[in-house]
């Protein structure tokens, strides 16, 4: 019986928008006899479509993709494919990413600079119903790093300002796009910091970029 036909083989759907990364990960995983990359996807929509046909045991996904994010993908799989376990492989270990991913049922989170053997261990652990997190990620979880209050509390105008901040727009640019004054934009930014309990303009922009990367639909509400 071939590895593809062996019921003990762990079938992985690999999701990353960089072909070279996928090539390297696939070669490492398929050097392990009981792991097989059943399919590869370069984005969220392709991954969801492939899941229908290849029936993976595990989705191994990056966070950032051109048409969504690994966090949004986890939310889709939790709803549509609840038996498929999701494992993140990413260079990003910001507390916001990690806590939201875990909240959506992600069972493991491995950093791309981790030893190659750790990825195999993570897949094996997650496949058997356990979990596996890189040390730096585990430290964030153990520290109980608080997640900022939800952007759902924002008004539509505040959410629009947040999205434009993520694009690197200045107050003047935002005012022109929204058809309002610079002073009004400054007031929106102040309200954003108060509602989201964010100290400083740089932290507000970082928060905005994080939510833009998640690309929720409707925006900022996944």
Buried (B, 14 or more C-beta within 10 A) or exposed (E): EEEEEEEEBBBBBBBBBEEEBBEBBBEBBEEBEEBBBBBBBBBBBBBBEBBEEBBBBBBBBBBBBEBBBBBBBBBBBBEEBEEBBBBBBBEBBBBBBBBBBBEBBBBBBBBBEBEEEBBBBBBBBBBEEEBBBBEEBBEBBEEEEEEBEEBEEBEEBBBBBBBBBBEEBEBEBBBEBBEBEBEBBBBBBEBBBEBBEBEEEEBBBBBBBBBBBBBBEEBBEB
